[in-house]
Amino acid sequence: MMRILLFGKRGQLGWELHRQLIHLGEVTALDQPDIDFASPESLRPLIQEIEPNLIVNAAAYTAVDRAEEEPDLAHQVNAVAPSVLAEEASKLGAGLIHYSTDYIFDGSLGTAYREEDEPNPINTYGRTKLDGERAIAQGCERYWILRTSWVYSFRGPSFAQKVLTWSRSKKQLEIVTDQVGSPTWCQILATATTHALLRGNTDPPNWITRHAGIYHVAGKGQCNRYEFAQELVNSDPRRDEHCLEEILPAKSDQFPSLAKRPPYTPLNCDRFENTFGVPIPDWKVALRLAVEEYA
Ligand SMILES: NC(=O)c1ccc[n+]([C@@H]2O[C@H](COP(=O)([O-])OP(=O)(O)OC[C@H]3O[C@@H](n4cnc5c(N)ncnc54)[C@H](OP(=O)(O)O)[C@@H]3O)[C@@H](O)[C@H]2O)c1
């Protein structure tokens, strides 16, 4: 039976992955405080003891603004630790699945980004995630880097979760129109990952090698944050609890933040869909199912 080592089991994505990967093999799922990506060397003995056939890394430093104040920590977690995972996976002949972000792009392209488009991160988080991608590509051959964007769930403090909470406590919301992306329900991302793996039938490490590389996996289509919020509010099955009267369009410079956000980073997922034959649902279809989870 395949041994799978999952990092970041309590994160938005890791929580969903844990529930899906158990269909593929025996899963050892870990998170802080049992592991600490800020001490990357501490990961080596742990990986060597478990001897996984597949490592799935959903752990990351994802606090985009705080990363501007803690660049070294963000670098350790998002770049150095993944380089250790790659080296250890390579020694074991294991596959490595890692997640990256639309924030490795500067948002100036004007069309949905493809995998071969030039990265040019404009904030520390994006730079550390790009460093992580490069470390993995250099450190091992059996890897998939799945770049995703605007990941949400209703278990943690995501944008989506906040909008539905605010709609119950505020009459008016101001949401920006000048950030465009592809909202991704974490369950869709976990399912797409698992289905792509299942296409490899019984030998995931070799399947990963055969299709090694970077893939974009995000909700299909695009919207701005304002449209995302509108759709969330309109799709909420418990709309009767709302006191929200209107959502006003706003601009990002009305809400100063430590990190700059790229203005336009929808992801084109054709490569993933065509390679694995796994269709990715439209972001609105996924969202209507996702909001039913909001308790
Ligand atoms: N969220 C987004 O909008 C978004 C967009 C694009 C790409 N991504 C990428 O998608 C992947 C999954 O993101 P997500 O939204 O599921 O992230 P998340 O909810 O923030 O989960 C990240 C997980 O990593 C853990 N972690 C943080 N620092 C750690 C450390 N020093 N040692 C060990 N574990 C640590 C966190 O634990 P604690 O909770 O205890 O800190 C958490 O369980 C990441 O690679 C992220 O970069 C996310």
The ligand as a Gaussian input file, in Angstrom:
#p B3LYP/6-31G(d) Opt

LIG

0 1
 N       -4.993000      30.877000       0.662000
 C       -4.876000      31.336000      -0.593000
 O       -5.610000      32.248000      -1.025000
 C       -3.852000      30.741000      -1.529000
 C       -3.736000      31.290000      -2.808000
 C       -2.792000      30.736000      -3.682000
 C       -2.001000      29.677000      -3.286000
 N       -2.124000      29.182000      -2.017000
 C       -1.239000      28.078000      -1.647000
 O       -2.042000      26.930000      -1.415000
 C       -1.453000      26.130000      -0.378000
 C       -2.481000      25.869000       0.711000
 O       -2.928000      27.122000       1.222000
 P       -4.037000      27.212000       2.372000
 O       -4.911000      28.370000       2.037000
 O       -4.629000      25.880000       2.624000
 O       -3.097000      27.635000       3.594000
 P       -3.448000      27.709000       5.159000
 O       -4.899000      27.481000       5.375000
 O       -2.815000      28.954000       5.654000
 O       -2.675000      26.442000       5.727000
 C       -1.295000      26.407000       5.808000
 C       -0.903000      25.336000       6.790000
 O        0.530000      25.412000       6.947000
 C        0.803000      25.413000       8.341000
 N        2.053000      26.104000       8.645000
 C        2.307000      27.434000       8.663000
 N        3.550000      27.668000       9.111000
 C        4.089000      26.449000       9.379000
 C        5.330000      26.016000       9.878000
 N        6.281000      26.906000      10.249000
 N        5.552000      24.706000      10.032000
 C        4.598000      23.802000       9.710000
 N        3.397000      24.141000       9.247000
 C        3.144000      25.447000       9.073000
 C       -0.358000      26.153000       8.959000
 O       -0.412000      25.894000      10.340000
 P       -0.998000      27.045000      11.324000
 O       -2.425000      27.216000      10.939000
 O       -0.778000      26.472000      12.673000
 O       -0.182000      28.285000      11.046000
 C       -1.528000      25.561000       8.182000
 O       -1.943000      24.333000       8.714000
 C       -0.215000      26.894000       0.095000
 O        0.911000      26.417000      -0.586000
 C       -0.491000      28.331000      -0.347000
 O        0.707000      29.056000      -0.558000
 C       -3.031000      29.672000      -1.136000

